[in-house]
Amino acid sequence: MSAIDRARNLLDRLPPRIAAAIIGGAGKIPKMRGVLEAEYEAMLDAAPIVRPEADVPVYSRLPEVGRDRSEIVGFVAALAEAERGDWSDGYASGAVYHGNTEHIEFLNEVYALQSQSNPLHLDVWPSGMKFEAEVVAMTAGMLGSGAAAQNGDEIVGTVTSGGTESIIMAMKAYRDRAGIAKPEMVIPSSAHVAFDKAAAYFGYKQIRVPVDGDYRADVDAMANAVTRRTVVVAGSTPGFPHGVIDPIPELSDMTRERGVGFHADACLGGFVLPWAERLGYEIPLFDFRLPGVTSMSADTHKYGYSAKGTSVVLYRGRNLRRHQFHVATEWPGGLYYSPTLAGSRPGALLATAWAALVSMGEDGYLHATESILTSGARIRDGVGEIEGLHVLGDPLWVIAFASDDVDIYEVMARMAERGWSLNGLHHPPAVHIAVTLRHTQPGVVERFLDDLSDAVDGARAAGGEATTGAAPMYGMAATFPARGAVNELMTRYIDRIYEIDEE
């Protein structure tokens, strides 16, 4: 038994705050600090950084003479080919949402045509704003802008670099519009970590409210958490961890009654739920058809099937959106404006987002959504039939599962040994798979369920302890009372990612 395990056995008997204080104090004692250092390194060594398998040169400095371009293309092609099977064959949760070869080649062609475009220079590349404005309009139209217009509201927005930036920009807009010291956001505990980033960047006090027994936002508890300093409340459609949809209509009504902004995070569901509703699924209202929804985020680079690096943030009215913008009038470099975080932006990604939406059309999204939801239901039902596993909540296509019988992180690690890249979750310990078009290919669902059943059997035979791959690190991160130690472990992991492997 390791020192960390012995310490955990002792600390588990203590109240969490006392246990955390003991660990924090122990880290200041030289001998104990040495023990902790050794344990950090042992855990990181047990979950080594994955390096490219292709045999290509390693560069830690510029070559004295530039390499031949065709040779460089060969290196990149070798790296891409070595990685292709992991996602192309449907082994990855989320990550690649379309992945069809013809679709990828189409987007690549569009990207190449616009590779030099930068909408910061509007006079040189006016096409960039055409693409962006139309992507925003098409996304807004899909998410209830027509109904909002009937009530006199205009739905506007911008394209960002991804869901995280969309959420961050919305939180900036609410903070700046409120103009108060120490603004507060109220969010369910399942809300995306991008809200944590926004709170850290913009000085929010973040109030995370525990979800209910079905892993949905607890409306009454969130209402009780609203104060006079609350400037925004958020809900998810669906939430990333458990794939369940928060009670958006009730949250919309609650925030509207209190005069507080409400952000509906549809980064995962924005390009699925409108079509699921059209297909006959019972989907509660979740978009701008609800008058209390004042902003939304929806990722074009997920189920919108664009290239990586675009999302849309939408607002009810220009007055709220303008608080997202940054304008400088006294800079010696001239008049400057920036609608999002970045100054220069890749116009090519705006073009691919536009091309993806226009090429898919309503019929394409309907067909894709039907295939994904059908596969999601098969996985959800199949997981429920595996002895020792149970599905969390009532998800449609992001299927989270846990176990009271075996260590779920050991199951995840054993799935990784079979090639699967799944998402580990905390609170409670669980694993999820986000179903994409890659999983709708023949045989993928069956392979997943067969491998998962075998992984559970293997974990059970191991005695229920986390022993494989990254499983011990996940187990420690989920249960260790000293959260500062977990933070340190993750920070060291990030440091290792940036280390160059000369071998």
Residue pairs with C-beta under 8 A, 6 or more apart in sequence:
1 9
2 39
2 42
3 35
3 38
3 39
4 39
4 43
4 476
4 480
7 23
8 476
8 479
8 480
11 19
11 22
11 23
11 481
11 482
12 19
12 479
12 481
14 22
14 481
16 481
19 481
19 482
20 481
20 482
20 483
20 484
23 481
23 482
23 484
23 485
24 482
24 484
26 32
26 33
26 36
27 33
27 36
27 485
36 485
40 488
40 489
40 492
43 472
43 473
43 476
43 489
44 473
44 489
44 492
44 493
44 496
46 469
46 470
46 472
46 473
47 469
47 470
47 472
47 473
47 493
49 496
49 497
49 499
49 501
51 501
52 79
52 82
52 83
53 82
54 75
54 78
54 79
54 81
54 82
55 78
56 75
56 78
56 79
57 75
58 500
58 501
58 502
58 503
60 500
60 502
85 91
86 92
86 419
86 421
87 95
87 96
87 99
87 438
88 96
88 99
88 438
89 438
89 441
89 444
90 436
90 438
90 439
90 441
90 444
90 447
90 448
91 419
91 420
91 421
92 420
92 421
92 438
93 420
93 421
93 422
93 423
93 432
93 433
93 434
94 302
94 423
94 434
94 436
95 421
95 436
96 436
96 438
97 301
97 302
97 303
97 305
97 436
97 437
97 438
98 104
98 305
98 368
98 436
98 437
99 436
99 437
99 438
100 437
103 305
103 359
106 355
106 359
107 306
107 307
107 352
107 355
107 356
110 348
110 351
110 352
110 355
111 307
111 348
111 349
111 351
111 352
112 348
113 348
113 351
114 127
114 128
114 347
114 348
114 350
114 351
114 352
115 348
116 125
116 347
117 125
117 127
117 128
117 346
117 347
117 348
117 350
117 351
118 124
118 125
118 128
118 344
118 345
118 346
118 347
119 125
119 128
119 129
119 132
119 345
119 347
119 350
120 338
120 343
120 344
120 345
122 128
122 129
125 347
127 347
127 351
128 345
128 347
128 350
128 351
130 354
131 347
131 350
131 351
131 353
131 354
132 158
132 159
132 350
132 354
134 354
135 159
135 300
135 310
135 312
135 350
135 353
135 354
135 357
136 156
136 157
136 158
136 159
136 312
136 314
137 145
138 357
139 157
139 270
139 298
139 300
139 304
139 312
139 314
139 357
140 155
140 156
140 157
140 288
140 312
140 314
142 270
142 271
142 274
143 155
143 266
143 270
143 274
143 287
143 288
143 296
143 298
143 314
144 155
144 287
144 288
144 289
144 290
144 293
145 154
145 155
145 288
147 288
147 289
148 154
148 155
148 288
148 289
148 316
149 155
151 291
153 288
153 291
153 316
153 317
154 316
154 317
154 318
155 288
155 314
155 315
155 316
156 314
156 315
156 317
156 318
156 321
157 312
157 313
157 314
157 315
157 321
158 169
158 312
158 313
158 321
158 324
158 339
158 340
159 300
159 310
159 311
159 312
159 340
159 350
159 353
160 166
160 169
160 310
160 311
160 312
160 313
160 340
160 341
161 309
161 310
161 311
161 340
161 341
161 342
161 345
162 299
162 301
162 308
162 309
162 310
162 311
163 192
163 194
163 265
163 267
163 297
163 299
163 302
163 311
164 192
164 194
164 197
165 311
165 313
165 340
165 341
166 194
166 267
166 297
166 298
166 299
166 311
166 312
166 313
167 192
167 194
167 195
167 197
167 198
167 263
167 265
167 267
167 297
167 313
168 194
168 197
168 198
168 201
168 202
168 341
169 313
169 324
169 340
169 341
170 232
170 263
170 295
170 297
170 313
170 315
170 324
171 185
171 195
171 198
171 199
171 202
171 204
171 232
171 263
172 198
172 201
172 202
172 323
172 324
173 295
173 315
173 320
173 321
173 323
173 324
174 183
174 185
174 231
174 232
174 261
174 263
174 295
174 320
174 323
175 183
175 202
175 203
175 204
175 231
175 323
176 323
177 231
177 261
177 319
177 320
177 323
178 231
180 229
180 231
182 203
182 205
182 229
183 202
183 203
183 204
183 205
183 229
183 230
183 231
184 204
184 205
184 206
184 207
184 227
184 229
184 230
184 231
185 195
185 198
185 199
185 204
185 205
185 206
185 207
185 230
185 231
185 232
185 233
185 234
186 207
186 209
186 222
186 225
186 226
186 230
186 232
186 233
186 234
187 195
187 206
187 207
187 208
187 209
187 233
187 234
187 235
188 208
188 209
188 210
188 211
188 216
188 217
188 218
188 222
188 234
188 235
188 236
188 239
188 246
189 208
189 209
189 210
189 211
189 427
190 211
190 215
190 217
190 236
190 239
190 240
190 241
190 242
190 244
190 246
191 208
191 234
191 235
191 236
191 239
191 265
192 236
192 239
192 240
192 265
192 267
195 206
195 234
196 206
198 204
199 205
199 206
205 229
207 225
207 230
209 217
209 218
209 221
209 222
209 225
210 218
210 221
211 217
211 218
212 218
214 244
214 393
214 394
215 239
215 241
215 242
215 244
215 392
215 393
215 400
216 244
216 245
216 246
216 247
216 393
217 235
217 236
217 246
217 247
217 251
219 247
219 250
219 251
219 254
222 233
222 251
222 254
223 254
223 258
226 233
226 254
226 255
226 258
226 260
230 258
230 260
231 260
231 261
232 260
232 261
232 262
232 263
233 251
233 254
233 255
233 260
233 261
233 262
233 263
234 262
234 263
234 264
234 265
235 246
235 247
235 248
235 251
235 262
235 263
235 264
235 265
236 245
236 246
236 264
236 265
236 266
236 268
237 245
237 246
237 248
237 264
237 265
237 266
237 268
237 269
237 270
237 273
237 286
238 244
238 245
238 246
238 268
238 269
238 395
238 396
238 398
239 245
239 246
240 267
240 268
240 398
241 400
241 425
241 430
241 432
242 392
242 393
242 395
242 398
242 400
242 425
242 430
242 432
243 268
243 393
243 395
243 396
243 397
243 398
243 399
243 400
243 432
243 434
244 392
244 393
244 394
244 395
245 269
245 273
245 283
245 284
245 286
247 284
248 264
248 284
248 285
248 286
248 290
248 293
249 284
249 285
249 286
249 290
251 262
251 292
252 262
252 264
252 290
252 291
252 292
252 293
253 292
254 292
255 261
255 262
255 292
255 294
256 262
256 291
256 292
261 294
261 295
261 320
262 292
262 293
262 294
262 295
263 294
263 295
263 296
263 297
264 286
264 287
264 293
264 295
264 296
264 297
265 296
265 297
266 273
266 286
266 287
266 296
266 297
266 298
267 297
267 298
267 299
267 302
267 311
268 299
268 302
268 303
268 398
268 434
269 286
269 298
269 303
270 296
270 297
270 298
270 299
270 303
270 304
270 312
271 298
271 299
271 300
271 302
271 303
271 304
271 305
271 365
272 303
272 369
272 372
272 373
272 396
272 397
273 283
273 286
274 287
274 365
275 362
275 365
275 366
275 368
275 369
275 370
276 283
276 369
276 373
276 396
277 283
278 366
279 366
279 369
279 370
279 373
281 373
281 396
286 293
287 293
287 296
288 296
288 314
288 316
293 316
294 315
294 316
294 320
295 313
295 314
295 315
295 316
295 320
296 313
296 314
297 311
297 312
297 313
297 314
298 304
298 311
298 312
298 314
299 310
299 311
299 312
300 306
300 310
300 311
300 312
300 353
300 356
300 357
301 307
301 308
301 309
301 310
301 311
301 353
303 368
303 369
303 372
303 436
304 310
304 353
304 356
304 357
304 360
305 356
305 360
305 368
305 437
306 349
306 352
306 353
306 355
306 356
306 357
307 349
307 352
307 353
307 356
309 346
309 349
310 349
310 350
310 352
310 353
313 324
315 321
315 324
324 339
324 340
325 337
325 338
325 339
326 337
326 338
327 336
327 337
327 338
328 335
328 336
328 337
329 335
360 368
368 437
371 437
371 440
372 397
372 435
372 436
372 437
372 439
372 440
373 396
373 397
374 440
375 397
375 435
375 439
375 440
375 444
375 445
376 395
376 396
376 397
376 398
376 399
376 435
377 396
378 445
379 399
379 433
379 435
379 439
379 445
379 448
379 449
380 391
380 395
380 399
382 445
382 448
382 449
383 389
383 391
383 399
383 401
383 449
383 452
384 390
384 391
386 449
386 452
386 453
386 456
387 405
387 456
388 403
388 404
388 405
388 406
388 456
388 460
389 401
389 402
389 403
389 405
389 452
389 456
390 401
390 402
390 403
390 404
391 399
391 400
391 401
392 400
392 401
392 402
392 428
392 430
393 400
397 434
397 435
398 432
398 433
398 434
398 435
399 432
399 433
399 435
400 425
400 430
400 431
400 432
401 408
401 430
401 431
401 432
402 408
402 428
402 429
402 430
402 431
403 411
403 456
405 460
405 464
406 456
406 459
406 460
406 464
407 429
407 459
407 462
407 464
407 465
407 466
407 471
407 475
408 429
408 430
408 431
409 424
409 429
409 431
409 466
409 470
409 471
409 472
409 474
409 475
409 478
410 458
410 459
410 462
410 464
410 465
410 466
410 467
410 468
410 471
411 431
411 452
411 455
411 456
411 459
412 422
412 424
412 431
412 455
412 470
412 471
412 474
413 466
413 468
413 469
413 470
413 471
414 454
414 455
414 458
414 459
414 468
415 422
415 431
415 451
415 452
415 455
416 422
416 469
416 470
417 468
417 469
418 451
418 454
418 455
420 448
420 451
422 431
422 432
422 433
423 431
423 432
423 433
423 434
424 430
424 431
424 470
424 474
425 431
425 432
426 477
426 478
427 478
429 474
429 475
429 478
433 439
433 448
438 444
439 445
439 448
462 468
466 472
466 474
466 475
473 489
476 486
476 489
477 486
477 489
477 490
480 486
